[in-house]
């Protein structure tokens, strides 16, 4: 893996973006379509986050096998 630190920063960034969308989803003045769009984006960010976490886990697992 090129740079674990950069992947960790990406995960932190995704966490912040997910939190912001989560907070926005509780606004009472949102229409149903806006809420649906927010949930859709949040789900996409969560999926991206999971992929990055799996990359790190895979790298760590392979590193342990080699050492």
Secondary structure, 3 states (H helix, E strand, C coil): CCCHHHHHHHHHHHHHHHHHHHHHCCCCCCCHHHHHHHHHHHHHHHHHHHHHHHHHHHHHHHHHHHC
